[in-house]
Amino acid sequence: MTLNKLRNIGIAAHIDAGKTTTTERLLFFTGVNRKMGETHDGQSTMDFMKQEQERGITIASAAISCTWNGYNINIIDTPGHVDFTVEVERSLRVIDGMVALFCAVGGVEPQSETVWNQAERYKVPRVAFVNKIDRTGADYLEVIRQMNEHLDARAVAFQLPIGQEEEFRGILDLIHFKMLTFKDAETIILEIPEEHHALAYEYRQQLIEKLADFNEEILNLFLEDKEVPLELLMSAARDATLKLLITPVFCGAAYKNKGITQLLDAVVDYLPSPVDIGAVVGLDVDDPEKARHRNPSPKEPFSALAFKLIHDPYVGQQTFVRVYSGTLKSGMQVMNSTKGKPERVGRILKIRAKDREEVGEAGPGDIVALIGMKLTKTGDTLCDMEHQLYLENIHIPPSVIEMKINPVTRKEQSKLGEALSKLVNEDPSFHARFDEETEETVISGMGELHLEIIVDRLKHEFGVDVVVGEPAVAFRETISMEVEAEYRHSKQSGGRGQFAQTLMRIEPNEGKGYEFVDKIKGGSIPGEYIPSVNKGIIKTLADGVLAGFPVVDVKVVLLDGQFHPVDSSDFAFQICGSICFKQGFMKASPILLEPVMKIEINTPDDYIGDIVGNLTKRRGKIESMRRHRKGSQKLNGFVPLQEMFGYSTSLRNLSSGRANYSMEFYQYMPVSKAIQDEVLKKLAEKKRLEANK
């Protein structure tokens, strides 16, 4: 199979746009599935995790290979729920083209904007598919208008539906100028009847006019009022799509098998192959300033990016990788340049959802699962031992919500630990730690649903029953002024003592994370102990100082210190660094930071007053309001996560169940003095109760 005939595509959309159903249909028409699975009866191929089948949503993006008209297509399914943004992000990192799915009724929903912006960031060419044209309230041209207004999508209709809602009878193909009707799984191609001719001609002219902006040959033919040949039209449309100048829009009803084979044709006709994408750019391992290029050729040195880990009960851990260049063979030794350590590749599998096909090798553009990888995590680069490079890592937002969990019985503690470490490996946006003080396990993630599904997986996949605490906001701690701190650590016990002294300046470092600067002169602290001071501080950052939340955005400048030739040690300087930092931190006006969420609410006009009033009560700020569609508005704003527990119930009550919302993390921001005091008071009370238990 030549590389020109390979397509790596992702299907991304807002939750409930019908993405999994569309994927199922694509697999049915490409012969992967004998029968069609439905999301609502829990039988879909892509959703093979138990939680996905129960909830009817897609959580883990799985990769499936199929063929269409002599082309190989790797489909990467992505979740639509905002709690799983990281899944979408890492899938976009490895695909070449995307099918953006929109619901003909819902139009451009909040999560479609998030996914769209992620695709913009990675410069992924897109085609759009407007699904559910047969549903009440469907409005195809309104969806295109919203795409252009809200996403700046440069969306161009390549098809028009004949009738909408229950009147939907077929599709006008504007490129081939034909009418398509559907009988079961079959498409019938007809000439366009008289009554639809004028409309089809008008929209075809608009399409040609749009392409004339980017193609001189079409422009000349258009100005001379001559017919544009089909081949020229298609190659110009492909070119404009690959350069992100337009987004071709198609329509259909996946559930009724309408428009699916045309969507497959569009993937082949307008989305890029690895050759169109060209060389992947990485950084030189020895000199990160230097760029390294790898062309999609089997003759180039091997390079690949690990984008997903799945724990499979049958074969153990599967590491999904996208190969960019060179050839990967089973049993081969490769370098994990992110970790700086070699890895041996066990077996190589091509995946068709639950089915696996073992292959001896994988080449450029292939997406495969590797068995037997010990070190490799999501976002790691694998490359040739002799020709090393780093590929850009995957952006992972901070976790904003945490929850305490405990195994039902003490003896299950180690089983819980093992299960959590597997889940942390799989999902970089999920974290777990053991709180020594309370002897509880704390898990944190991107939202309530994210943690709910983790708990569910612990139970069903790993057989660990847990008692779950209330979800709580994951605050952060930082400082608001610069101070100097000095501490002398001196302990004399039988035998060798401990001695270390440090003087440090602690400064706010907004938005830049933690920095450590060594300004020691004249060897007042020997070189080998300076990393020990840093190590002591880093440990303290994770455990927090003010209230046990991680410390962020501080800069520590080590100015001076003293040591003792006998009693000083790595351990003594770690303790000294930690205590000195803690004391300085408490003098530097420490503050709590809280996660603030970006919120978008779609509501009918009648309820706007109540909804805005309620959001203001929750310390929210409305930034903008815009017309979503007739009689309804879209509100955008920011609101602290702490105020949003149970919001879906209260929004339902305020709007008689007619408004919906979506939230995603925006940034950490300082809380007011009153709220900080309240949070600290609650924590102190909680500790007191736990101590008395």
C-alpha positions as a printed Julia matrix, in Angstrom:
693×3 Matrix{Float64}:
   0.0     0.0     0.0
   1.51    3.36   -1.0
   1.61    6.17    1.54
  -0.59    8.32   -0.72
  -3.37    5.84   -0.09
  -3.26    6.09    3.7
  -5.53    8.35    5.78
  -5.14    8.84    9.53
  -8.3    10.56   10.66
  -9.94   11.52   13.92
 -13.64   11.99   14.42
 -14.34   14.73   16.91
 -17.51   16.41   18.09
 -19.59   17.72   20.97
 -21.1    15.04   23.17
 -24.25   13.5    21.64
 -23.61   14.67   18.07
 -23.76   10.99   17.06
 -20.04   10.43   16.74
 -19.88    6.81   17.83
 -22.9     5.92   15.66
 -21.21    7.6    12.67
 -18.0     5.65   13.34
 -19.98    2.41   13.58
 -21.52    3.12   10.18
 -18.12    3.89    8.67
 -16.89    0.51    9.95
 -19.96   -1.26    8.61
 -19.57    0.22    5.12
 -15.82   -0.52    5.05
 -16.53   -4.15    5.94
 -14.95   -4.18    9.42
 -18.29   -4.99   11.03
 -20.78   -7.56    9.77
 -23.64   -5.88   11.57
 -24.17   -2.39   12.91
 -23.7    -1.73   16.6
 -25.73    0.98   18.26
 -24.55    3.23   21.06
 -27.91    3.15   22.8
 -28.01   -0.65   23.02
 -24.42   -0.76   24.29
 -23.14   -2.74   21.3
 -20.82   -0.3    19.54
 -17.36   -1.49   18.41
 -15.37    1.58   19.4
 -16.9     1.71   22.89
 -15.56   -1.58   24.18
 -14.95   -0.38   27.74
 -17.81   -1.37   30.04
 -18.3     2.22   31.31
 -18.68    3.48   27.75
 -21.37    0.94   26.96
 -23.31    1.73   30.13
 -23.21    5.49   29.69
 -23.42    5.63   25.91
 -20.36    7.88   25.75
 -16.86    7.35   24.4
 -14.06    7.68   26.95
 -10.85    6.16   25.62
 -10.01    6.95   22.04
  -9.39    3.68   20.27
  -7.72    3.29   16.88
  -9.28    1.11   14.19
  -7.95    0.27   10.73
 -10.26   -0.22    7.74
 -10.14    0.04    3.92
 -12.28    1.94    1.42
 -11.9     1.86   -2.38
  -8.26    0.77   -2.17
  -7.38    3.27    0.57
  -6.29    2.37    4.11
  -8.02    4.45    6.77
  -7.01    4.52   10.44
  -9.9     5.97   12.45
  -9.11    7.41   15.86
 -12.27    7.83   17.87
 -12.19   10.7    20.34
 -14.41   11.49   23.33
 -16.76   14.49   23.16
 -17.05   15.12   26.9
 -14.96   18.01   28.19
 -13.63   15.94   31.14
 -11.75   13.9    28.54
 -10.17   16.85   26.7
  -6.73   15.29   27.09
  -7.91   12.27   25.08
  -8.96   14.58   22.23
  -5.73   16.55   22.5
  -3.47   13.51   22.21
  -5.48   12.05   19.35
  -5.22   15.33   17.42
  -1.48   15.19   17.92
  -1.18   12.04   15.79
  -3.9    12.35   13.15
  -3.45   13.98    9.74
  -7.06   14.98    9.08
 -10.28   15.34   11.01
 -13.99   14.81   10.48
 -15.73   17.44   12.62
 -19.21   16.23   13.42
 -22.07   18.61   14.18
 -25.66   17.88   15.17
 -28.1    19.53   12.73
 -30.28   20.5    15.71
 -27.67   21.55   18.3
 -25.33   23.27   15.81
 -22.04   24.59   17.15
 -22.0    23.45   20.78
 -19.44   24.49   23.44
 -17.34   21.34   23.15
 -17.27   21.55   19.35
 -15.56   24.93   19.83
 -12.97   23.41   22.18
 -12.19   20.57   19.78
 -12.12   22.97   16.83
  -9.61   25.24   18.59
  -7.44   22.24   19.47
  -7.47   21.21   15.79
  -6.52   24.79   14.83
  -3.58   24.62   17.22
  -2.28   21.46   15.52
  -3.21   22.77   12.02
  -5.3    19.71   11.2
  -7.25   19.9     7.89
 -10.95   19.2     8.39
 -14.15   18.21    6.63
 -17.45   18.69    8.45
 -20.39   16.28    8.62
 -23.75   17.68    9.77
 -25.53   14.68   11.26
 -29.15   14.08   12.33
 -30.64   16.02    9.38
 -33.81   13.93    9.87
 -34.39   15.15   13.45
 -37.03   17.72   14.45
 -35.42   21.16   14.56
 -32.65   20.31   12.06
 -31.31   23.33   10.13
 -28.32   22.59    7.87
 -27.65   26.13    6.59
 -27.94   27.54   10.13
 -25.2    25.1    11.27
 -22.94   26.34    8.43
 -23.69   29.95    9.46
 -22.78   29.15   13.08
 -19.57   27.39   11.96
 -18.51   30.53   10.11
 -19.58   32.94   12.82
 -18.36   31.14   15.94
 -15.5    29.0    14.63
 -14.33   31.12   11.71
 -14.4    27.79    9.87
 -14.59   29.07    6.25
 -17.26   26.38    5.86
 -18.5    25.71    2.32
 -21.5    23.48    1.5
 -20.42   20.57   -0.76
 -23.86   19.0    -0.34
 -27.4    20.21    0.36
 -30.12   18.12    2.01
 -33.37   17.62    0.1
 -35.89   18.4     2.81
 -35.1    18.43    6.54
 -36.54   16.89    9.71
 -39.01   14.12    8.76
 -39.08   15.52    5.19
 -35.41   14.54    4.61
 -35.45   12.52    1.37
 -31.97   12.75   -0.12
 -28.87   14.83   -0.83
 -27.8    17.17   -3.63
 -24.12   16.56   -4.46
 -22.84   19.99   -5.59
 -19.45   18.78   -6.87
 -20.77   16.01   -9.15
 -24.1    17.85   -9.63
 -26.19   14.74   -8.92
 -29.03   13.81   -6.6
 -28.51   10.97   -4.09
 -31.29    8.97   -2.51
 -30.98    6.05   -0.11
 -32.58    2.65    0.16
 -31.41    0.62    3.2
 -27.61    0.67    2.95
 -27.58    1.5    -0.77
 -27.11    4.89   -2.46
 -29.04    5.62   -5.68
 -27.49    8.29   -7.94
 -29.93   10.29  -10.11
 -29.95   13.45  -12.22
 -31.1    16.52  -10.29
 -34.84   17.0   -10.88
 -36.2    20.31  -12.21
 -37.63   21.52   -8.88
 -34.2    21.37   -7.15
 -32.14   22.54  -10.13
 -32.09   26.3    -9.38
 -31.1    25.83   -5.71
 -28.38   23.28   -6.53
 -27.01   25.52   -9.32
 -26.93   28.59   -7.02
 -24.97   26.77   -4.29
 -22.65   25.11   -6.82
 -21.82   28.57   -8.21
 -21.04   29.77   -4.67
 -18.73   26.78   -4.22
 -16.93   27.47   -7.54
 -16.64   31.18   -6.68
 -15.06   30.28   -3.34
 -12.51   27.95   -4.98
 -11.78   30.62   -7.63
 -10.28   32.72   -4.79
  -7.49   30.13   -4.47
  -7.17   28.82   -8.03
  -6.43   30.97  -11.06
  -7.54   28.4   -13.61
 -10.99   28.17  -11.99
 -11.12   31.97  -11.72
 -10.55   32.39  -15.48
 -13.19   29.77  -16.36
 -15.61   31.36  -13.87
 -15.11   34.85  -15.33
 -15.6    33.51  -18.86
 -18.75   31.7   -17.67
 -17.31   28.35  -18.81
 -17.9    24.93  -17.23
 -15.22   23.92  -14.67
 -14.07   20.3   -15.26
 -14.79   17.93  -12.35
 -11.09   16.91  -11.91
 -10.01   20.56  -11.6
 -12.82   21.31   -9.16
 -11.89   18.35   -6.94
  -8.14   18.97   -6.99
  -8.67   22.68   -6.16
 -11.05   21.7    -3.33
  -8.51   19.2    -1.99
  -5.72   21.77   -2.17
  -7.8    24.44   -0.36
  -8.83   21.96    2.35
  -5.23   20.83    2.98
  -4.11   24.47    3.27
  -6.92   25.1     5.82
  -8.49   27.68    3.47
 -11.91   25.99    3.48
 -13.87   23.35    5.38
 -16.05   21.25    3.02
 -19.42   20.48    4.64
 -21.4    17.26    4.05
 -24.69   16.11    5.53
 -26.65   13.0     6.4
 -28.29   10.88    9.06
 -25.81    8.26   10.31
 -28.43    6.3    12.22
 -30.41    5.78    8.99
 -27.24    5.05    6.91
 -27.69    8.22    4.86
 -24.61   10.08    3.62
 -22.02    7.7     5.12
 -20.39    6.36    1.93
 -20.19    9.96    0.67
 -18.39   10.9     3.88
 -15.9     8.05    3.27
 -15.35    9.39   -0.27
 -14.76   12.86    1.22
 -12.13   11.47    3.63
 -10.28    9.94    0.68
 -10.81   12.93   -1.68
 -10.11   15.87    0.62
  -8.17   14.8     3.72
  -4.36   14.46    3.68
  -2.12   11.42    3.47
   1.15   11.36    5.48
   2.88   12.49    2.25
   0.73   15.65    2.12
   1.6    16.42    5.73
   5.3    16.09    4.94
   8.18   15.96    7.38
   7.55   15.89   11.11
   9.73   18.35   13.02
  11.45   17.34   16.25
  14.26   18.73   18.39
  17.83   17.5    18.56
  18.41   15.59   21.81
  21.88   17.1    22.37
  20.96   20.61   21.25
  17.24   21.44   21.85
  17.67   24.69   19.88
  18.24   22.64   16.71
  15.31   21.28   14.69
  15.41   17.78   13.24
  13.18   16.76   10.29
  11.94   13.26    9.51
  10.22   12.61    6.18
   7.48    9.96    5.97
   9.77    7.43    4.32
  10.8     3.9     5.38
  14.4     4.82    4.43
  14.65    7.57    7.08
  15.69    6.81   10.7
  12.81    5.48   12.82
  10.69    7.97   14.81
   7.29    7.56   16.53
   5.14    9.16   19.21
   3.32    7.2    21.93
  -0.12    8.79   22.27
  -2.16    6.34   24.32
  -1.8     3.52   26.83
  -4.58    1.0    27.37
  -4.46   -1.75   29.95
  -5.9    -4.83   28.26
  -6.9    -7.83   30.42
  -5.73  -10.29   27.7
  -2.41   -8.91   26.45
  -1.44   -6.54   29.28
  -0.47   -2.98   28.47
  -0.95   -1.78   24.89
   1.06    1.3    23.91
  -0.47    3.03   20.89
   2.09    4.76   18.68
   2.04    6.74   15.48
   5.06    5.96   13.29
   6.37    9.05   11.46
   9.43    7.69    9.7
  11.53    4.56    9.25
  10.45    0.99    9.92
   9.63   -0.58   13.28
  10.09   -4.36   13.58
   9.0    -6.59   16.42
  11.89   -7.43   18.77
  13.76   -4.26   17.74
  15.49   -2.07   20.3
  14.51    1.62   20.13
  15.41    4.68   22.19
  12.82    6.4    24.36
  14.41    9.84   23.98
  11.98   11.46   26.46
  13.26    9.16   29.22
  16.76    8.8    27.75
  16.53    4.99   28.02
  16.3     2.14   25.48
  13.15    0.0    25.12
  12.66   -3.34   23.38
   9.52   -3.67   21.27
   7.66   -6.94   21.85
   4.76   -7.61   19.49
   3.2    -5.15   17.06
  -0.58   -5.22   16.67
  -3.0    -3.6    14.23
  -6.29   -2.99   16.0
  -9.81   -3.46   14.8
 -11.45   -2.48   18.13
 -11.56   -5.74   20.13
  -9.76   -7.73   17.42
  -6.02   -7.65   17.04
  -3.97   -8.65   14.08
  -0.27   -9.25   14.72
   2.08   -7.7    12.16
   5.83   -8.11   11.77
   6.59   -4.46   11.1
   5.08   -0.98   10.87
   6.11    1.88    8.6
   5.52    5.64    8.21
   1.95    6.75    8.88
   1.0     3.49   10.62
  -0.88    3.59   13.91
  -0.22    0.41   15.87
  -0.29   -0.96   19.42
   2.98   -2.23   20.91
   3.09   -4.95   23.57
   5.9    -5.26   26.07
   6.89   -1.61   26.54
   8.14   -1.04   30.09
   8.93    2.69   30.34
   6.99    4.4    27.6
   4.18    6.74   28.65
   1.77    9.01   26.77
   3.64   11.73   24.89
   7.02    9.93   24.83
   9.11    9.88   21.66
  10.54    6.58   20.38
  13.36    6.82   17.88
  16.35    5.16   16.26
  19.2     4.41   18.72
  21.75    6.22   16.52
  19.6     9.15   15.32
  17.78   10.58   18.31
  15.22   13.39   18.45
  12.31   14.63   20.59
   8.88   15.1    19.09
   6.73   17.81   20.67
   4.97   16.59   23.79
   1.25   16.66   24.46
  -0.26   19.6    26.35
  -1.9    18.4    29.6
  -4.03   20.82   31.65
  -3.81   20.67   35.48
  -6.3    18.55   37.44
  -8.93   20.67   39.18
 -10.98   18.31   41.32
 -10.04   15.72   43.91
 -11.68   12.99   45.91
 -10.64   10.74   48.77
 -11.05    7.01   48.26
 -10.37    4.04   50.52
 -10.52    0.32   49.86
 -13.43   -1.41   51.61
 -11.0    -3.73   53.39
  -7.44   -2.97   54.57
  -5.98   -5.94   52.73
  -7.09   -4.48   49.38
  -4.78   -1.44   49.83
  -1.93   -2.88   47.74
  -4.4    -4.03   45.03
  -5.77   -0.46   44.93
  -2.22    0.92   44.64
  -1.46   -1.35   41.66
  -4.73   -0.5    39.89
  -4.21    3.24   40.39
  -0.66    3.13   39.04
  -1.99    1.46   35.86
  -4.69    4.13   35.5
  -2.18    6.95   36.09
   0.01    5.42   33.37
  -2.89    5.37   30.93
  -4.23    8.84   31.63
  -1.82   11.76   32.18
  -4.66   14.03   33.38
  -5.39   11.68   36.29
  -3.29   11.73   39.5
  -3.28    9.64   42.66
  -1.35   10.13   45.92
  -1.4     8.62   49.4
  -1.91   11.1    52.24
   0.35    9.84   55.05
  -1.4    11.99   57.67
  -4.96   10.77   57.1
  -3.91    7.42   55.59
  -6.27    8.02   52.69
  -5.76    7.85   48.95
  -6.49   11.1    47.1
  -7.32   10.98   43.38
  -7.58   14.06   41.19
  -8.74   14.72   37.65
 -10.49   17.02   35.17
 -14.06   16.88   36.51
 -16.7    14.93   38.42
 -17.47   12.57   35.52
 -13.75   11.86   35.02
 -13.36   10.65   38.64
 -16.7     8.85   38.61
 -15.52    6.75   35.67
 -12.15    6.05   37.31
 -13.97    4.72   40.42
 -16.2     2.65   38.16
 -13.19    1.16   36.38
 -11.51    0.32   39.71
 -14.59   -1.7    40.6
 -15.28   -3.51   37.33
 -11.93   -3.76   35.59
  -9.63   -4.21   38.57
 -12.07   -5.73   41.08
 -11.29   -3.2    43.82
 -14.26   -1.91   45.82
 -13.73    1.57   47.24
 -15.5     3.92   49.61
 -15.68    7.34   47.99
 -15.56   10.74   49.7
 -17.15   13.98   48.48
 -15.47   15.56   45.45
 -13.52   18.69   46.45
 -11.79   21.48   44.59
  -8.04   21.09   44.08
  -6.7    24.42   45.34
  -3.1    25.56   44.86
  -0.91   27.65   47.17
   1.45   30.49   46.3
   2.88   33.7    47.8
   2.17   37.37   47.17
   5.36   39.08   48.39
   9.13   38.61   48.39
  10.91   37.59   51.61
  14.25   36.29   52.84
  14.39   33.27   55.16
  17.26   31.74   57.11
  17.31   28.47   59.03
  19.98   26.54   60.88
  19.4    22.81   61.24
  21.53   21.3    63.99
  20.9    18.0    65.75
  23.23   16.13   67.98
  22.33   12.54   68.73
  24.52    9.57   69.64
  27.23    9.2    66.98
  27.19   11.53   63.98
  25.11   14.75   64.16
  23.25   16.7    61.51
  24.19   20.21   60.47
  23.08   22.53   57.66
  22.32   26.24   57.35
  20.63   28.05   54.43
  19.67   31.61   53.55
  17.2    31.97   50.67
  15.08   34.6    48.97
  11.54   33.48   48.05
   9.74   35.46   45.33
   6.36   35.25   43.54
   6.83   33.78   40.04
   3.41   34.19   38.43
   2.63   31.81   35.59
   6.19   30.43   35.45
   5.93   27.53   37.89
   8.78   26.71   40.29
  12.31   27.99   39.71
  15.45   27.37   41.76
  18.47   29.66   41.35
  21.86   28.96   42.96
  23.7    32.15   43.96
  26.15   30.55   46.43
  29.58   32.17   46.35
  32.88   31.0    47.77
  31.7    27.46   48.56
  29.75   28.37   51.73
  27.63   25.34   50.79
  29.59   22.66   48.85
  28.35   22.0    45.31
  27.15   18.48   46.09
  24.66   19.75   48.72
  22.96   22.39   46.56
  20.74   19.83   44.73
  19.82   18.5    48.23
  18.39   21.91   49.2
  16.38   21.95   45.96
  15.18   18.38   46.59
  13.95   19.32   50.09
  12.0    22.28   48.64
  10.49   20.21   45.8
   9.16   17.67   48.31
   7.58   20.51   50.3
   5.97   21.99   47.16
   4.02   18.78   46.54
   2.74   18.55   50.14
   1.89   22.24   50.5
   2.67   24.58   53.41
  -0.43   26.65   54.17
  -3.13   23.98   53.88
  -1.69   20.88   52.24
  -2.3    21.93   48.59
   0.52   21.88   46.01
   2.6    25.07   45.86
   2.97   26.75   42.45
   4.64   29.81   40.89
   7.47   30.5    43.36
  11.1    31.29   42.71
  13.73   30.38   45.29
  17.16   32.04   45.16
  19.72   30.3    47.4
  21.95   33.12   48.7
  24.16   31.74   51.45
  24.63   29.02   54.03
  27.04   27.06   56.17
  28.14   23.46   56.43
  30.1    21.27   58.82
  32.85   19.01   57.45
  31.63   16.02   59.53
  27.96   16.56   60.36
  26.66   17.94   57.05
  24.98   15.48   54.69
  22.55   15.25   51.81
  19.78   14.47   54.32
  20.62   17.41   56.61
  20.49   19.89   53.7
  17.19   18.41   52.44
  15.6    18.97   55.87
  17.15   22.41   56.22
  15.99   23.48   52.72
  12.48   22.24   53.43
  12.07   23.97   56.83
  13.71   27.21   55.65
  11.32   27.32   52.67
   8.28   26.6    54.87
   9.15   29.38   57.3
   9.79   31.85   54.46
   6.6    30.81   52.68
   4.45   31.57   55.75
   6.05   35.06   56.03
   5.47   35.84   52.33
   1.68   36.47   52.6
   0.64   33.03   51.35
  -2.55   32.87   49.3
  -4.81   30.13   47.97
  -5.51   29.87   44.25
  -8.71   28.25   43.0
  -9.54   26.74   39.6
 -11.73   29.07   37.58
 -13.76   27.48   34.78
 -14.83   28.83   31.44
 -18.57   28.2    31.22
 -20.97   28.29   28.3
 -24.73   28.07   28.79
 -27.33   27.63   26.03
 -30.73   28.81   27.22
 -34.11   29.88   25.83
 -34.6    33.68   26.22
 -37.28   33.28   28.94
 -34.83   32.04   31.57
 -31.86   34.38   31.01
 -32.57   36.65   34.02
 -32.79   33.77   36.51
 -29.73   31.99   35.1
 -27.54   35.12   35.15
 -28.73   35.94   38.68
 -27.91   32.43   39.87
 -24.47   32.51   38.25
 -23.65   35.89   39.86
 -24.56   34.39   43.25
 -21.97   31.7    42.49
 -19.28   34.41   42.01
 -19.56   33.97   38.23
 -19.01   36.71   35.63
 -20.81   36.8    32.27
 -18.45   37.97   29.52
 -20.73   37.83   26.51
 -24.19   36.89   25.27
 -24.98   36.04   21.69
 -27.92   34.71   19.74
 -27.56   30.96   19.42
 -30.63   30.4    17.3
 -34.12   31.9    17.22
 -35.45   32.4    20.75
 -32.3    31.22   22.51
 -29.04   32.73   23.71
 -25.54   31.51   24.4
 -23.93   32.93   27.55
 -20.17   32.83   28.02
 -18.36   33.58   31.24
 -16.08   32.47   34.05
 -16.98   30.89   37.37
 -15.02   29.33   40.26
 -15.28   25.54   40.23
 -15.89   25.54   43.99
 -19.34   27.1    43.41
 -20.37   24.66   40.67
 -21.03   21.39   42.5
 -24.6    20.28   41.78
 -25.03   23.01   39.14
 -26.67   20.74   36.57
 -29.63   20.11   38.91
 -30.11   23.77   39.67
 -29.84   24.76   35.97
 -32.45   22.12   35.15
 -34.8    23.56   37.79
 -34.24   27.17   36.69
 -34.97   26.43   33.03
 -37.56   23.63   33.27
 -34.92   21.32   31.86
 -34.42   23.36   28.66
 -30.98   24.93   29.22
 -27.65   23.07   29.02
 -24.09   24.02   29.85
 -20.49   22.98   29.45
 -17.4    23.9    31.47
 -13.68   23.6    30.97
 -10.67   24.68   33.0
  -9.56   28.27   32.35
  -6.87   29.14   34.93
  -5.99   29.25   38.62
  -6.83   32.6    40.29
  -6.39   34.0    43.82
  -9.37   33.69   46.2
 -10.53   36.59   48.38
  -9.34   36.88   51.99
 -12.82   35.95   53.31
 -13.03   32.79   51.2
  -9.46   31.81   52.06
 -10.22   32.12   55.79
 -13.38   30.05   55.33
 -11.53   27.28   53.43
  -8.74   27.16   56.04
 -11.27   27.08   58.88
 -13.15   24.17   57.25
  -9.9    22.26   56.73
  -8.82   22.79   60.35
 -12.23   21.57   61.56
 -12.01   18.51   59.29
  -8.51   17.67   60.62
  -9.73   18.05   64.21
 -12.62   15.63   63.57
 -10.31   13.13   61.86
  -7.84   13.32   64.75
 -10.63   12.58   67.24
 -11.88    9.53   65.32
